Amino acid sequence: MDNYNKIIKNGLWDNNQALVAILGLCPLLAVTNNIVNAIGLGLATTFVLVMSNVTVSIFRNHISKEVRIPIFILLIASFVTIVELMMKSYFYDLYLILGIFVPLIVTNCAILGRAEAFASKNTWDKSILDGLMMGIGFSVVLIILGAMRELIGNGTLFDQSVLILGDFGNTLSITVFKNYQGTLLAILPPGAFIGLGLIVAMKNKYDLERKKL
């Protein structure tokens, strides 16, 4: 049980791929100009993480060490293709917004890193949990950053929820600041770097304060 608790804690906090390992920053910074985009990419990344982890774990004893990296990339690419086809079928407008960053999940070092560092050395149940926790941890950072940028940039939250939830999404859109002119910096690339830097700083400060106790 302790091992499972450690996996959960690592994925969500201690070894969060976005805040500690600093991996997967390209899509994280590029598409987090609102919450909806962040949720879409977070779900896609989590699915690929879980499926690639469990597949690598199941076949780890049948994969030669000399070709393991190309095999891992091929497996990841297969699941990314599934995600891409599903998004094209059911969430086409969201897919158009996320664009190239959906297929680029293949090159996300966080996914390949978990396959190499964890799934290839552990059982399938632990690998599923690791992939799920790493995916949730990455998604939470995406959503927090997306919320910060959307709120400061446009004064709204959950705008464009219709892209995921259809007509029901219109009821979730919140205008926090009425007649707000917006802050362009927040939704431009510099805003993503500043926002992520603040989140990393707050995590590090919390960890330091916790160690002093």
Backbone torsions as a table, in degrees:
resi	resn	phi	psi	omega
1	MET	NA	-36.5	178.9
2	ASP	-61.2	-38.0	179.0
3	ASN	-62.9	-40.9	-180.0
4	TYR	-67.5	-40.4	177.6
5	ASN	-63.0	-38.0	178.4
6	LYS	-65.9	-39.6	178.4
7	ILE	-62.5	-43.7	179.3
8	ILE	-62.8	-46.5	-178.5
9	LYS	-65.0	-39.4	178.6
10	ASN	-63.4	-45.6	-176.5
11	GLY	-66.7	-40.3	-175.3
12	LEU	-84.7	-28.6	-172.3
13	TRP	-140.6	-65.4	-169.1
14	ASP	-61.1	-35.5	-179.5
15	ASN	-127.6	36.8	178.1
16	ASN	-54.5	126.1	-171.8
17	GLN	-64.5	-26.7	-179.3
18	ALA	-89.2	-31.8	-173.2
19	LEU	-101.0	-26.4	-177.9
20	VAL	-109.7	-56.2	178.8
21	ALA	-73.6	-20.5	-179.0
22	ILE	54.0	51.3	177.9
23	LEU	-113.9	156.4	178.1
24	GLY	71.6	27.2	-175.1
25	LEU	-72.1	-27.4	-177.3
26	CYS	-58.6	-57.4	177.8
27	PRO	-69.4	-34.1	-178.1
28	LEU	-59.4	-43.4	-178.4
29	LEU	-80.6	-27.3	-171.2
30	ALA	-81.2	-36.4	-170.1
31	VAL	-109.7	4.2	-174.7
32	THR	-91.8	39.0	176.5
33	ASN	-82.1	-6.7	169.7
34	ASN	-156.4	168.7	-174.3
35	ILE	-67.7	-39.8	-175.5
36	VAL	-61.7	-45.9	177.0
37	ASN	-59.9	-41.3	-179.6
38	ALA	-63.3	-42.6	179.3
39	ILE	-64.0	-44.1	-179.6
40	GLY	-59.5	-48.2	-180.0
41	LEU	-70.1	-35.3	179.3
42	GLY	-63.6	-43.8	178.4
43	LEU	-64.6	-41.9	179.8
44	ALA	-63.3	-44.5	-179.1
45	THR	-66.3	-40.7	179.5
46	THR	-63.5	-42.5	177.9
47	PHE	-59.4	-46.7	-178.6
48	VAL	-65.8	-40.4	178.6
49	LEU	-59.9	-48.2	-177.7
50	VAL	-65.0	-48.6	-175.5
51	MET	-68.2	-40.2	179.3
52	SER	-69.1	-39.2	178.4
53	ASN	-60.8	-49.6	-176.3
54	VAL	-68.0	-35.8	179.3
55	THR	-67.7	-44.6	178.2
56	VAL	-62.1	-40.8	-178.6
57	SER	-64.4	-43.2	-178.1
58	ILE	-64.6	-39.5	-175.1
59	PHE	-102.1	13.0	-173.0
60	ARG	-61.4	-32.9	-178.7
61	ASN	-80.4	-6.6	-179.3
62	HIS	-109.8	3.7	-178.8
63	ILE	-106.7	122.4	179.6
64	SER	-66.7	141.0	-179.3
65	LYS	-60.9	-30.5	-176.7
66	GLU	-68.8	-27.0	-176.1
67	VAL	-118.8	15.9	-173.1
68	ARG	-64.1	-40.2	-177.4
69	ILE	-64.6	-48.6	176.1
70	PRO	-59.9	-37.0	178.2
71	ILE	-65.6	-43.4	179.1
72	PHE	-59.9	-44.9	-179.3
73	ILE	-63.9	-39.4	178.1
74	LEU	-63.3	-42.3	178.0
75	LEU	-64.2	-45.0	178.9
76	ILE	-61.2	-43.1	179.8
77	ALA	-62.1	-35.4	179.1
78	SER	-63.7	-44.6	180.0
79	PHE	-71.9	-33.1	175.1
80	VAL	-64.2	-38.8	177.5
81	THR	-62.2	-40.4	176.8
82	ILE	-60.6	-46.1	178.9
83	VAL	-61.0	-43.8	-178.5
84	GLU	-62.5	-43.5	179.5
85	LEU	-66.2	-39.0	178.1
86	MET	-65.5	-41.3	179.2
87	MET	-66.6	-38.6	177.4
88	LYS	-63.8	-33.7	-176.8
89	SER	-78.8	-40.6	-170.0
90	TYR	-114.8	-23.8	-178.2
91	PHE	-134.4	56.7	-171.0
92	TYR	-63.5	-40.9	-179.4
93	ASP	-63.3	-40.9	177.0
94	LEU	-65.8	-38.9	177.9
95	TYR	-60.2	-40.3	179.5
96	LEU	-64.4	-35.1	179.9
97	ILE	-72.1	-45.3	179.8
98	LEU	-69.2	-31.6	172.1
99	GLY	55.7	-129.4	-173.1
100	ILE	-64.6	-17.2	-174.7
101	PHE	-75.9	-12.8	172.5
102	VAL	-73.1	-56.4	176.8
103	PRO	-63.5	-25.0	179.8
104	LEU	-71.4	-6.5	174.2
105	ILE	-58.7	-27.3	178.0
106	VAL	-56.4	-37.1	-176.0
107	THR	-91.9	5.5	179.4
108	ASN	-66.4	115.1	-176.2
109	CYS	-64.2	-25.2	179.2
110	ALA	-63.4	-39.6	-178.4
111	ILE	-71.4	-48.6	178.3
112	LEU	-63.4	-37.2	179.4
113	GLY	-63.3	-40.3	178.9
114	ARG	-70.4	-36.1	177.9
115	ALA	-63.3	-41.9	-177.3
116	GLU	-77.4	-46.4	-172.0
117	ALA	-81.7	-28.2	-173.9
118	PHE	-121.3	-59.0	-172.0
119	ALA	-60.8	-35.2	-177.8
120	SER	-73.7	-5.2	-176.9
121	LYS	-123.6	-0.9	-174.0
122	ASN	-132.2	167.9	-178.7
123	THR	-71.8	165.6	-173.8
124	TRP	-65.8	-34.4	-178.5
125	ASP	-68.0	-42.2	176.7
126	LYS	-67.7	-34.3	-179.8
127	SER	-68.7	-38.0	175.5
128	ILE	-61.9	-46.8	-179.1
129	LEU	-63.5	-41.6	178.6
130	ASP	-61.7	-47.0	179.6
131	GLY	-62.4	-41.2	-179.6
132	LEU	-65.6	-46.2	-178.5
133	MET	-68.3	-40.3	176.7
134	MET	-64.1	-38.9	178.6
135	GLY	-66.5	-43.0	178.9
136	ILE	-65.6	-43.4	178.2
137	GLY	-59.8	-43.3	178.0
138	PHE	-65.5	-41.5	-178.3
139	SER	-66.3	-38.5	179.3
140	VAL	-61.7	-42.2	177.5
141	VAL	-63.8	-42.7	176.1
142	LEU	-56.0	-47.8	-175.6
143	ILE	-68.7	-42.1	178.5
144	ILE	-62.3	-45.2	179.2
145	LEU	-65.1	-41.3	177.6
146	GLY	-62.5	-40.5	178.9
147	ALA	-65.1	-42.8	178.8
148	MET	-60.5	-47.5	-175.9
149	ARG	-70.0	-39.1	179.7
150	GLU	-67.8	-42.2	-178.5
151	LEU	-65.0	-47.3	-178.4
152	ILE	-74.4	-36.3	-175.9
153	GLY	-77.3	-41.3	-175.0
154	ASN	-122.1	-11.2	-178.1
155	GLY	75.0	20.6	-178.4
156	THR	-127.6	167.6	171.7
157	LEU	-138.4	141.2	179.3
158	PHE	59.8	28.1	173.3
159	ASP	-67.1	147.3	-178.5
160	GLN	66.8	23.9	175.9
161	SER	-61.9	-19.4	178.7
162	VAL	-59.0	-24.5	-179.3
163	LEU	-65.7	-26.8	-179.6
164	ILE	-104.5	-41.6	-171.1
165	LEU	-107.3	5.0	-179.8
166	GLY	70.3	-146.7	-176.9
167	ASP	-61.0	-31.5	178.8
168	PHE	-60.5	-28.7	-179.2
169	GLY	-61.9	-24.3	179.2
170	ASN	-63.2	-27.9	-178.6
171	THR	-78.1	-14.2	-177.5
172	LEU	-92.3	-18.1	-177.8
173	SER	-64.3	128.4	-177.7
174	ILE	-119.8	127.8	172.7
175	THR	-99.0	103.4	-175.7
176	VAL	-76.5	-44.4	-179.3
177	PHE	-115.9	108.8	179.2
178	LYS	-76.0	146.3	-178.9
179	ASN	57.2	30.5	-179.4
180	TYR	-83.9	129.5	-177.0
181	GLN	-79.3	-16.8	178.2
182	GLY	88.1	157.0	176.2
183	THR	-119.9	105.0	-172.5
184	LEU	-60.3	-34.5	-177.8
185	LEU	-56.3	-36.5	-175.1
186	ALA	-65.1	-33.9	-176.5
187	ILE	-97.0	-0.5	174.5
188	LEU	-92.5	165.5	-178.3
189	PRO	-52.0	-40.5	177.6
190	PRO	-58.3	-33.8	178.0
191	GLY	-63.4	-34.1	178.0
192	ALA	-66.4	-43.5	179.3
193	PHE	-64.7	-43.6	179.9
194	ILE	-63.8	-45.3	-179.5
195	GLY	-62.0	-46.3	179.5
196	LEU	-64.0	-39.9	177.9
197	GLY	-59.2	-40.3	178.5
198	LEU	-66.0	-41.3	179.8
199	ILE	-64.7	-44.1	178.3
200	VAL	-62.7	-42.0	-180.0
201	ALA	-62.5	-42.7	179.7
202	MET	-65.1	-39.3	177.5
203	LYS	-63.8	-45.7	-179.1
204	ASN	-63.3	-39.5	178.6
205	LYS	-64.6	-42.7	178.4
206	TYR	-61.9	-43.4	179.5
207	ASP	-62.6	-39.8	178.9
208	LEU	-66.0	-42.1	179.1
209	GLU	-65.1	-36.7	-179.9
210	ARG	-66.9	-36.6	179.9
211	LYS	-68.1	-27.6	-179.8
212	LYS	-73.9	-21.1	-177.8
213	LEU	-73.3	NA	NA
